């Protein structure tokens, strides 16, 4: 979802597409990331390696939504008729792209940490008396 969002943002930024697909997908991405981070925090809050990237992902997502709104305002509302991009438009756009990249990296790290630590945590929750060998 995040990779598609980065692609849609690049298409909008370089005039290849309207801004609607990027904004609509941003809402979908925000819901998916929120659900993923909240689920990781509620299910595996005792695992530091999972909790830290989940909190980081939520924080970056909130910052990204704010930066996205700011970049949108500077590009369409304030810099619409500008001959050359003005400094506020450049700064807001670069910050929005950079935080988007950090968000993608954090989501990958969260996925890796869940893959590494959650099976161990799940096995620890099952009492030994309930574990029964299963013949293949």
Secondary structure, DSSP 8 states (H G I E B T S, - for coil): -HHHHHHHHHHHHTTSS-SHHHHHHHHHHHHHHHHHHHHHHHHSTT-HHHHHHHHHHHHHHHHHHHHHHHHHIIIIIISTT-SS--HHHHHHHHHHHHHHHHHHHHHHHHHHHHHHHHHHHHHHHS-GGG------
